[in-house]
């Protein structure tokens, strides 16, 4: 039997490469649709051109709109402002008759009249038999921020606090009689809030204070306290007792310190504090 040769399979046509760019795809589709007709060349737009055009248009619109707005506003007639004083707002509409007007406060009733004068006149009177003693923090009985802060451990910190609370002026005195010494400070601020804030810092907890360490609140006040300290004893020296009062009335903060080699009664420091408040 004669062997017949199998016909060879025709070679598969080469698969065209897949177009990789949008322009190549368009050319391929045009060639398929138009047959042998030659596809027109596609002109490519530079990348980012649309974004640049939009940005330029936005800037031109913004500048043009601003210029037009200024022009419109400049052409308008200015509108007059309303008058600052309005008729009919004064009260009372007519002055009160003399017999209906309120009585003016006396100097004793007006606290501002008291505190606007010589601050030294509001200090406690010198104790009987005591003598005045000069101090480096006093200049003819007056104090400023720096001189008052000099008596504190952290002088700069205290001066900064006084400036922050707007200290206005101060006055003080120092007296001695035997082993007893009194020191009184009056510090006036430009506002009630300043005096209150600094007075609140003058109250403190101290383990050397007799009792619970917080002192005793003065009756009838919110920001005035008295303190008795535990006695200090050193070999070869007399014992040292101390009492203190921190007070506030209006725009003035007051501080009283008493030292002695003998015990100081709680009633003594309370009486001094009450007398100082009365003078304010």
ABEGO torsion letter per residue (X at the ends): XBBBBBBBBBBBBBBBBBBABAAAAAAAAAAAAAEABBBBBBBBBBBGAAAAAAAAAAAAAAAAAAAAAAAAAAABBBBBBBBABBBGABOBABBBBAAABBBBBBAAABAAAAAABBAAAABBBBBBGBBBBBBAABBGGBBBAAAAAAABABAAAAAAAAAAAGBABBBBBBBBBEABBBBBBBBBBABAAAAAAAAAAABBBBAABBEAGAEBBBBGBAABBBBBBBBBBBBGBBBBBBBBBBBBBEABBBBBBBBBABBBBAAAAAAAAAAAAAAX
